[in-house]
Amino acid sequence: MWKVLLLLLGALLRAQDPTTPAQPPQPTGPTILTNNGKPITLPFQCTAEDIREAGLDCSERDPCPIYLEIAAVESTGIRIFAAGNIHTSSATLYSVLLGTEDNGHTWSESFERVRGAALDRIQFSGADTGWIGGELVYPLPRDAFLLQTTDGGKSWRQHPIFSETRLGALQQFWFEDTKHGSLIVDHGPGSEGDRYELFESQDGGDSWTIKQTSVKPLTLRRAAAATPPDWRVRADGPSKSFHLEHREGNRWVSVGAFAVSLGVCKPPEQQ
C-alpha cells in the first residue's frame, strides 16, 4: 500500500514540476477538402512574414488579393495530383501540390508549401516513379528543383538541380524511364555565358550532368510529345475556377475544380 501511495505522490509532484518537459502535441493530418460539386477554396491565411518576405504593400484600405493558379494535373492511375502556386498580382507566395486518392471526391495537400516557389510540370514513369518541376520565382526565377516520388505519390522529396544558388527557370524536363532524364534551364536575358543549358540524369534525377549550352532556345526530343494528354487544366471564367479534367473518349470529365480567389492579404492585426 505504501509503495502505491509513494508512486502516486511522485507522479503528482512531477506533473506539478514546471521543469518537467511537456509532451509534444499530437500530429494532425492534412486538411481534407471535400468536393461538393462547387469550386473548392484552398485555405490560406496571410501572415506578417508573408507580407515581409514578398515585399507586399497591403493595408486595410488597400488589401492584396490572393489567387490560386493550377498549372498541371496528372495521374498515376490510383492517385491524381495538381500542381501550382499561391500568388498576388505582384509576387508568388507559395507552391501548392494537391492530391486525391478517391477520384476527386476529397483532396488534400500532398507536400508542404514552399515559400516563394511555383510548381508547373508533372510526369510519371509507371505507377510509382514521378517528378514535379519547380523553382523559386520571387524576386527572380532561381534554384530550380524537382519533387520526386518512388512510391506513387504517397511521399515526395524536394531535390535541387544545382548544389548552389543559381538564377534560372526550369523550362522543360522529360524522363524516358525511371532513370534517364533530361532538362533545360533558362537563365534569362542578360545572363553571363550562354542563356540555355541542357542537363542529363542517369539516376532518376538525383544528380545532373551538363551536356550542352546555347544562346538560342533548346528543346527536348521526346517520343511521348505526340501523345495527346489524358489530363488537362481548364480555366473557367464563369465560375472563376480551375477545372481538372480527364479525357473519356471524345469528351472531358471534371474530377474537381478549385476557386481562383483565396481572399485578401493585409496586416494580421487588421484581418
ZIQUIWO-V558928 format. One record per residue. N is the residue number from 1. RES is the residue in one letter. PHI is phi in degrees with one decimal (none if undefined). OMEGA is omega in radians with two decimals (* if undefined). Layout:
N,RES,PHI,OMEGA ; N,RES,PHI,OMEGA
This chain:
1,M,none,-3.14 ; 2,W,-62.6,3.13 ; 3,K,-61.6,3.13 ; 4,V,-64.7,-3.13 ; 5,L,-63.8,3.12 ; 6,L,-64.8,3.11 ; 7,L,-64.4,3.12 ; 8,L,-65.0,3.14 ; 9,L,-64.4,3.11 ; 10,G,-61.4,3.13 ; 11,A,-64.1,3.13 ; 12,L,-65.0,-3.14 ; 13,L,-65.6,3.11 ; 14,R,-65.3,3.14 ; 15,A,-67.2,-3.13 ; 16,Q,-88.9,-3.10 ; 17,D,-74.7,-3.10 ; 18,P,-67.0,3.14 ; 19,T,-82.1,3.12 ; 20,T,-68.9,-3.08 ; 21,P,-62.2,3.12 ; 22,A,-73.5,3.09 ; 23,Q,-69.5,3.14 ; 24,P,-64.3,3.12 ; 25,P,-62.7,3.12 ; 26,Q,-68.0,-3.14 ; 27,P,-64.1,3.10 ; 28,T,-112.3,-3.13 ; 29,G,-79.0,3.13 ; 30,P,-65.7,3.11 ; 31,T,-65.9,3.13 ; 32,I,-90.8,-3.14 ; 33,L,-105.5,-3.06 ; 34,T,-93.9,3.11 ; 35,N,-87.5,3.14 ; 36,N,-105.2,3.13 ; 37,G,95.9,3.09 ; 38,K,-108.4,3.11 ; 39,P,-56.5,3.12 ; 40,I,-80.7,3.06 ; 41,T,-99.3,-3.14 ; 42,L,-71.3,3.14 ; 43,P,-63.9,3.06 ; 44,F,-153.4,3.09 ; 45,Q,-124.9,-3.11 ; 46,C,-70.7,3.12 ; 47,T,-118.2,3.08 ; 48,A,-61.7,3.13 ; 49,E,-67.0,3.08 ; 50,D,-59.0,-3.13 ; 51,I,-62.6,-3.11 ; 52,R,-68.5,-3.07 ; 53,E,-65.2,-3.11 ; 54,A,-90.7,-3.14 ; 55,G,63.4,-3.08 ; 56,L,-82.9,3.06 ; 57,D,-113.7,-3.08 ; 58,C,-111.1,3.14 ; 59,S,-143.6,3.09 ; 60,E,-63.0,-3.11 ; 61,R,-75.4,-3.08 ; 62,D,-134.4,-3.14 ; 63,P,-70.2,-3.13 ; 64,C,-97.4,3.07 ; 65,P,-63.2,-3.14 ; 66,I,-113.6,-3.07 ; 67,Y,-128.0,2.99 ; 68,L,-105.9,3.00 ; 69,E,-123.8,3.01 ; 70,I,-102.6,-3.03 ; 71,A,-103.3,-3.06 ; 72,A,-153.7,3.06 ; 73,V,-141.9,3.13 ; 74,E,-157.0,-3.08 ; 75,S,-131.8,3.02 ; 76,T,-88.7,-2.97 ; 77,G,101.9,3.09 ; 78,I,-113.8,-3.13 ; 79,R,-115.7,3.07 ; 80,I,-119.0,-3.14 ; 81,F,-126.8,3.07 ; 82,A,-128.7,-3.05 ; 83,A,-121.5,3.13 ; 84,G,-176.3,-3.10 ; 85,N,-158.5,2.99 ; 86,I,-109.2,-3.05 ; 87,H,-148.6,2.94 ; 88,T,-103.0,3.10 ; 89,S,-71.8,-3.06 ; 90,S,-124.3,-3.05 ; 91,A,-150.8,3.02 ; 92,T,-90.3,-3.05 ; 93,L,-95.6,-3.06 ; 94,Y,-151.2,2.92 ; 95,S,-80.6,3.11 ; 96,V,-139.4,3.01 ; 97,L,-128.5,-3.13 ; 98,L,-106.8,3.14 ; 99,G,-143.7,3.07 ; 100,T,-139.7,3.10 ; 101,E,-113.7,-3.09 ; 102,D,-129.3,3.06 ; 103,N,59.2,3.01 ; 104,G,92.9,3.12 ; 105,H,-70.8,3.05 ; 106,T,-135.6,-3.13 ; 107,W,-131.0,3.01 ; 108,S,-151.9,3.11 ; 109,E,-82.9,-3.02 ; 110,S,-89.3,3.13 ; 111,F,-150.0,-3.11 ; 112,E,-61.9,3.11 ; 113,R,-68.3,3.11 ; 114,V,-102.2,-3.07 ; 115,R,-62.4,3.07 ; 116,G,72.0,-3.06 ; 117,A,-115.8,3.07 ; 118,A,-135.2,3.06 ; 119,L,-113.5,-3.06 ; 120,D,-146.7,3.09 ; 121,R,-144.8,3.12 ; 122,I,-132.2,3.02 ; 123,Q,-142.5,3.00 ; 124,F,-118.9,3.00 ; 125,S,-115.4,-2.97 ; 126,G,79.0,-3.07 ; 127,A,-87.8,-3.00 ; 128,D,-107.3,-2.97 ; 129,T,-99.9,-3.12 ; 130,G,-152.8,-3.10 ; 131,W,-141.4,3.03 ; 132,I,-131.9,-3.10 ; 133,G,-88.0,3.11 ; 134,G,-162.6,3.04 ; 135,E,-162.5,2.96 ; 136,L,-74.0,-3.03 ; 137,V,-120.0,3.13 ; 138,Y,-122.4,0.04 ; 139,P,-83.3,3.09 ; 140,L,-134.2,3.11 ; 141,P,-59.4,-3.12 ; 142,R,-162.7,3.02 ; 143,D,51.1,3.12 ; 144,A,-59.3,-3.12 ; 145,F,-149.0,2.99 ; 146,L,-122.0,2.84 ; 147,L,-89.3,-3.06 ; 148,Q,-123.3,3.05 ; 149,T,-136.0,3.04 ; 150,T,-125.9,3.13 ; 151,D,-128.6,3.07 ; 152,G,73.5,3.12 ; 153,G,93.5,3.04 ; 154,K,-63.1,3.09 ; 155,S,-142.1,3.13 ; 156,W,-131.6,3.04 ; 157,R,-130.5,-3.13 ; 158,Q,-91.1,-3.10 ; 159,H,-128.7,-3.13 ; 160,P,-72.2,3.05 ; 161,I,-77.2,-3.11 ; 162,F,-111.0,3.13 ; 163,S,-83.6,3.12 ; 164,E,-139.2,-3.13 ; 165,T,-63.0,3.11 ; 166,R,-143.6,3.04 ; 167,L,-69.6,3.09 ; 168,G,136.9,3.13 ; 169,A,-107.0,3.06 ; 170,L,-77.7,-3.00 ; 171,Q,-78.2,3.13 ; 172,Q,-148.4,2.89 ; 173,F,-150.3,3.14 ; 174,W,-158.1,3.07 ; 175,F,-110.4,3.10 ; 176,E,-71.0,3.09 ; 177,D,-153.8,-3.05 ; 178,T,-71.6,-3.08 ; 179,K,-115.5,-2.95 ; 180,H,-97.4,-3.11 ; 181,G,-141.1,3.09 ; 182,S,-136.3,3.05 ; 183,L,-151.4,3.11 ; 184,I,-123.6,3.08 ; 185,V,-111.1,3.08 ; 186,D,-104.0,-3.09 ; 187,H,-85.2,3.03 ; 188,G,86.1,3.13 ; 189,P,-64.6,3.11 ; 190,G,81.9,-3.13 ; 191,S,-72.9,3.09 ; 192,E,-73.3,-3.11 ; 193,G,79.3,-3.14 ; 194,D,-68.3,-3.05 ; 195,R,-72.9,-3.02 ; 196,Y,-110.4,3.11 ; 197,E,-133.6,3.10 ; 198,L,-107.2,3.13 ; 199,F,-120.7,3.07 ; 200,E,-130.7,3.10 ; 201,S,-128.6,3.09 ; 202,Q,-115.4,-3.07 ; 203,D,-132.3,3.07 ; 204,G,76.9,3.12 ; 205,G,101.6,3.10 ; 206,D,-72.1,3.10 ; 207,S,-143.6,-3.06 ; 208,W,-134.7,3.13 ; 209,T,-121.1,-3.14 ; 210,I,-72.2,-3.09 ; 211,K,-118.5,-3.07 ; 212,Q,-159.8,3.00 ; 213,T,-128.6,-3.08 ; 214,S,-160.5,3.02 ; 215,V,-83.0,3.12 ; 216,K,-104.0,-3.12 ; 217,P,-56.9,3.07 ; 218,L,-107.4,3.08 ; 219,T,-132.3,3.11 ; 220,L,-95.4,3.05 ; 221,R,-85.7,-3.12 ; 222,R,-144.7,-3.08 ; 223,A,-65.9,-3.06 ; 224,A,-79.9,-3.06 ; 225,A,-61.9,-3.09 ; 226,A,-83.1,-3.12 ; 227,T,-79.6,3.13 ; 228,P,-59.7,-3.12 ; 229,P,-69.2,3.08 ; 230,D,-91.7,-3.13 ; 231,W,-130.1,3.09 ; 232,R,-151.2,2.99 ; 233,V,-105.6,-3.14 ; 234,R,-121.3,3.06 ; 235,A,-78.0,-3.10 ; 236,D,-111.1,-3.09 ; 237,G,-63.4,-3.09 ; 238,P,-57.2,-3.12 ; 239,S,-94.4,-3.13 ; 240,K,50.4,-3.07 ; 241,S,-150.7,3.01 ; 242,F,-102.5,3.10 ; 243,H,-99.4,3.08 ; 244,L,-100.0,-2.95 ; 245,E,-126.7,3.14 ; 246,H,-117.9,3.13 ; 247,R,-76.9,3.03 ; 248,E,-128.3,-3.06 ; 249,G,68.7,-3.13 ; 250,N,-99.2,-3.11 ; 251,R,-127.7,3.11 ; 252,W,-109.0,-3.09 ; 253,V,-116.1,-3.12 ; 254,S,-78.2,3.04 ; 255,V,-111.2,3.12 ; 256,G,161.2,3.11 ; 257,A,-140.1,-3.12 ; 258,F,-124.9,-3.11 ; 259,A,-66.0,3.11 ; 260,V,-71.4,-3.07 ; 261,S,-81.1,3.10 ; 262,L,-114.9,-3.14 ; 263,G,102.3,-3.10 ; 264,V,-132.1,3.09 ; 265,C,-117.4,3.07 ; 266,K,-153.0,-3.13 ; 267,P,-48.1,-3.02 ; 268,P,-52.2,-3.13 ; 269,E,-67.6,-3.14 ; 270,Q,-102.5,-3.09 ; 271,Q,-83.5,*
